[in-house]
Amino acid sequence: MRVQAQLRAQLVLQWDGHPVRTIGGVDVSLTDMRAHAAIVVLRYPDLTPIEGVTADAPLVFPYIPGLLAFREGPAILAAWERLQHRPDLIMFDGQGIAHPRGVGIASQMGLWLERPTIGVAKSRLYGDFKEPEPHAGAMSDLVDPQTKQVIGVVLRTRERAKPLFVSPGHLIDVAHAADWVMRCVRGYRLPEPTRWAHKFASGEALPGTGNDHGGDQLTLF
């Protein structure tokens, strides 16, 4: 927790407007023994997958809510090293600054990877909000109950579907994080980067990439 407090001070929550030609999605699945990380890179704006990699790492850090980066980060970094196309922007299945100490996995990994990162979580970890309207694109502010600052948005990406909890990780702000997620929605609840990362982590092939058997896997045991 002391490390996270130090990292929080290093976050840059501003978007510099640099060109985005590729967007990555990150998903991690866990067993009792290992973390299995998948990173998928999509071309923007057509969101066609161009690469997918996976990597495994042993679980050496216990499960403690709010400290998932210490548990899942080694597998993500191992997968990152296998990438031939380093994405300009990365979406994580997890939290950004919508976190009790303001540094969820998207923030912590953003500092490591030195890329703009966005947390796209399927459930709330931290923050107060009002339910957004039922139509696609509706959103409401996610507010830190202590500071009363806006730390993300609760975003409905599909009509009447459960909303997503979107927050900036690093090198991006709340408004641009929400905007990029909506730009990557193609009729599903999840944006394409994390949707494909989840499918790829489960062993589904990426069309047109040659990654037909779950991708290149690096196992760290």
C-alpha positions as CSV (number, residue, x, y, z in Angstrom):
1,M,0.0,0.0,0.0
2,R,2.9,2.3,0.7
3,V,4.3,1.5,-2.8
4,Q,0.9,2.3,-4.3
5,A,0.8,5.7,-2.5
6,Q,4.2,6.5,-4.1
7,L,3.1,5.4,-7.5
8,R,-0.1,7.5,-7.3
9,A,2.0,10.6,-7.1
10,Q,3.7,9.7,-10.4
11,L,0.5,9.4,-12.5
12,V,-0.1,11.9,-15.2
13,L,-3.9,12.2,-15.8
14,Q,-3.8,14.3,-19.0
15,W,-4.2,13.3,-22.6
16,D,-1.6,14.8,-25.0
17,G,-3.7,14.1,-28.1
18,H,-1.0,12.0,-29.8
19,P,-2.1,9.9,-32.9
20,V,-3.6,6.5,-32.1
21,R,-3.1,3.8,-34.8
22,T,-3.2,0.7,-32.6
23,I,-5.1,-0.1,-29.4
24,G,-4.3,-3.0,-27.0
25,G,-6.5,-5.0,-24.8
26,V,-5.3,-6.9,-21.7
27,D,-7.1,-9.7,-19.9
28,V,-5.8,-12.0,-17.1
29,S,-7.2,-15.3,-16.0
30,L,-6.1,-17.1,-12.8
31,T,-5.8,-20.6,-11.5
32,D,-4.5,-21.8,-8.2
33,M,-1.0,-21.9,-9.5
34,R,-0.6,-19.3,-12.3
35,A,-1.7,-16.1,-14.0
36,H,-2.5,-16.3,-17.7
37,A,-2.2,-12.9,-19.4
38,A,-3.4,-12.1,-22.9
39,I,-2.7,-9.0,-24.9
40,V,-4.4,-8.3,-28.2
41,V,-3.5,-5.4,-30.5
42,L,-6.1,-4.0,-32.8
43,R,-5.6,-1.6,-35.7
44,Y,-7.5,1.7,-35.2
45,P,-10.0,2.9,-36.4
46,D,-11.3,-0.4,-38.0
47,L,-10.4,-2.4,-34.9
48,T,-9.1,-5.3,-36.8
49,P,-6.9,-7.6,-34.7
50,I,-3.3,-7.7,-35.9
51,E,-1.5,-9.5,-33.1
52,G,-2.1,-11.5,-29.9
53,V,0.2,-13.0,-27.4
54,T,-0.1,-14.8,-24.1
55,A,2.2,-15.5,-21.2
56,D,2.0,-17.3,-17.9
57,A,3.6,-16.5,-14.6
58,P,3.4,-18.3,-11.2
59,L,1.2,-16.7,-8.5
60,V,3.6,-15.6,-5.8
61,F,1.5,-12.8,-4.4
62,P,-1.6,-13.5,-2.4
63,Y,-5.1,-12.4,-3.4
64,I,-5.7,-9.0,-1.7
65,P,-8.4,-6.7,-3.1
66,G,-6.8,-3.5,-4.4
67,L,-3.4,-5.1,-5.0
68,L,-4.1,-7.1,-8.1
69,A,-1.2,-5.6,-10.1
70,F,1.3,-7.2,-7.8
71,R,-0.4,-10.6,-8.4
72,E,-1.1,-10.3,-12.2
73,G,1.5,-7.8,-13.3
74,P,4.4,-10.3,-13.9
75,A,2.3,-12.2,-16.5
76,I,1.3,-9.0,-18.2
77,L,4.9,-7.8,-18.4
78,A,6.0,-11.2,-19.8
79,A,3.3,-11.0,-22.5
80,W,4.3,-7.4,-23.3
81,E,7.8,-8.5,-24.0
82,R,6.5,-10.9,-26.7
83,L,4.7,-8.2,-28.7
84,Q,5.9,-7.1,-32.1
85,H,3.4,-4.3,-32.2
86,R,3.4,-2.1,-29.1
87,P,0.0,-0.4,-29.0
88,D,-0.4,3.4,-28.7
89,L,-3.2,3.0,-26.1
90,I,-4.1,0.1,-23.8
91,M,-7.4,-0.9,-22.2
92,F,-7.3,-3.2,-19.1
93,D,-10.0,-5.4,-17.7
94,G,-9.7,-3.7,-14.3
95,Q,-9.6,-0.4,-12.6
96,G,-7.6,2.7,-13.2
97,I,-7.8,5.5,-10.6
98,A,-11.2,4.3,-9.5
99,H,-9.4,2.5,-6.6
100,P,-9.2,3.2,-2.9
101,R,-5.6,4.5,-3.2
102,G,-6.1,5.8,-6.8
103,V,-3.8,3.3,-8.5
104,G,-5.6,0.2,-9.9
105,I,-4.0,-2.2,-12.3
106,A,-4.4,0.0,-15.3
107,S,-2.6,2.8,-13.5
108,Q,0.2,0.7,-12.1
109,M,0.9,-1.1,-15.4
110,G,0.6,2.2,-17.3
111,L,3.6,3.5,-15.3
112,W,5.5,0.3,-16.1
113,L,4.7,0.3,-19.8
114,E,4.8,4.1,-20.3
115,R,1.7,4.1,-22.4
116,P,-1.7,5.8,-22.0
117,T,-3.9,3.2,-20.2
118,I,-7.6,2.9,-19.4
119,G,-9.3,0.8,-16.8
120,V,-12.5,-0.9,-18.1
121,A,-14.0,-2.8,-15.2
122,K,-17.2,-4.8,-15.2
123,S,-18.0,-4.0,-11.6
124,R,-17.5,-1.2,-9.1
125,L,-14.5,-1.3,-6.8
126,Y,-14.6,2.2,-5.4
127,G,-16.6,5.4,-5.9
128,D,-20.2,6.7,-5.7
129,F,-22.5,7.0,-8.7
130,K,-26.0,7.3,-10.0
131,E,-27.3,4.7,-12.4
132,P,-26.9,6.1,-16.0
133,E,-29.9,6.2,-18.4
134,P,-30.8,2.9,-20.1
135,H,-29.7,3.9,-23.7
136,A,-26.3,3.2,-25.2
137,G,-23.7,5.9,-24.6
138,A,-25.4,7.1,-21.4
139,M,-23.0,7.8,-18.5
140,S,-22.8,9.2,-15.0
141,D,-19.9,10.4,-12.9
142,L,-18.0,8.1,-10.6
143,V,-17.0,10.2,-7.6
144,D,-14.4,9.6,-4.9
145,P,-16.5,9.6,-1.6
146,Q,-13.5,11.2,0.3
147,T,-12.3,14.0,-2.1
148,K,-15.6,14.4,-4.1
149,Q,-13.5,14.4,-7.3
150,V,-14.6,12.7,-10.4
151,I,-12.4,9.6,-10.8
152,G,-14.2,7.9,-13.8
153,V,-17.6,7.3,-15.4
154,V,-20.2,4.7,-15.3
155,L,-20.8,4.0,-18.9
156,R,-23.6,2.1,-20.6
157,T,-22.2,0.8,-23.8
158,R,-25.2,-1.2,-24.9
159,E,-28.9,-0.5,-24.4
160,R,-30.1,-1.8,-21.1
161,A,-26.9,-3.8,-20.5
162,K,-25.1,-3.4,-17.2
163,P,-22.8,-0.4,-17.3
164,L,-19.0,-0.5,-17.3
165,F,-16.8,1.4,-14.8
166,V,-14.3,3.4,-16.8
167,S,-11.4,5.3,-15.3
168,P,-8.1,6.7,-16.5
169,G,-5.0,4.7,-15.7
170,H,-2.1,6.9,-16.8
171,L,-1.4,9.5,-19.4
172,I,-5.1,10.1,-20.0
173,D,-8.0,12.0,-18.4
174,V,-11.6,10.9,-17.5
175,A,-13.3,12.5,-20.5
176,H,-10.9,11.0,-23.1
177,A,-10.9,7.6,-21.4
178,A,-14.7,7.4,-21.7
179,D,-14.5,8.7,-25.3
180,W,-11.9,6.1,-26.4
181,V,-14.0,3.3,-24.8
182,M,-17.1,4.4,-26.8
183,R,-15.1,4.6,-30.0
184,C,-14.2,1.0,-29.5
185,V,-17.7,-0.3,-28.9
186,R,-19.1,-2.4,-31.8
187,G,-22.5,-3.6,-30.5
188,Y,-21.2,-5.6,-27.5
189,R,-21.1,-4.6,-23.8
190,L,-17.3,-4.7,-23.8
191,P,-15.1,-2.5,-26.1
192,E,-13.3,-4.5,-28.8
193,P,-9.8,-4.5,-27.2
194,T,-10.8,-6.1,-23.9
195,R,-13.5,-8.2,-25.6
196,W,-10.9,-9.8,-27.9
197,A,-8.3,-10.1,-25.1
198,H,-10.8,-12.1,-23.1
199,K,-11.7,-14.3,-26.1
200,F,-8.0,-14.8,-26.9
201,A,-7.1,-15.7,-23.3
202,S,-9.8,-18.4,-23.5
203,G,-8.1,-19.9,-26.6
204,E,-10.2,-18.4,-29.4
205,A,-8.3,-17.6,-32.6
206,L,-7.8,-14.0,-33.8
207,P,-9.1,-13.8,-37.4
208,G,-6.4,-12.9,-40.0
209,T,-3.4,-12.8,-37.6
210,G,-2.1,-16.3,-37.8
211,N,-2.7,-16.7,-34.0
212,D,-4.9,-19.7,-34.3
213,H,-4.1,-21.6,-31.1
214,G,-4.2,-19.1,-28.4
215,G,-1.1,-17.2,-29.5
216,D,2.6,-17.4,-28.6
217,Q,2.9,-18.4,-25.0
218,L,5.7,-17.8,-22.7
219,T,5.5,-19.9,-19.5
220,L,7.6,-18.6,-16.6
221,F,8.0,-21.6,-14.2
